[in-house]
Amino acid sequence: MSPIKELLLAAIATAPESVLEKTLNYLESELKSSNTAIPEVEPILRNSKAKDLLKFAGTWQGEDFEECLQQVESFTLESWI
C-alpha cells in the first residue's frame, strides 16, 4: 500500500462523520471530473452549417447545466416580450 493511502486510512479512522462526508463528496467529484475530459474542437467559422455544431454535442462546461435547462424550459415568448 502506498504511503498516501496509509495516511488517508489513519486519518479516516479518527475523523468525524461530517469530515468524512465532505471528503467523500470531494473525492467523488474529482474522480468524476477526471473521467469526463472535454474534447478539444476547432471554433466554428461564420456561415457554417448546423451540422458543424454537432462537434460540440456533449461538451457542456460548468456545474449549472440543470439550472440552465430549467430556465430554458420555463421560458415563454410572453416573458421575453
C-alpha angles and dihedrals in degrees: 000000000000120000092244092055090049090051091048093050091049091050092047091054092062103028120110119245093254091058092045091052093050091046093050092048090050094047093048092049091049092049091048094049093047090054095051104064113179111232118238114242134181117253116260115250122227116275091027122151127255090248087065088065090065087079086073097049110126095012101113111154123204140034098268101080096117092047092050091046091053091051091052092047092050093048117113130180090239092057091053098050 
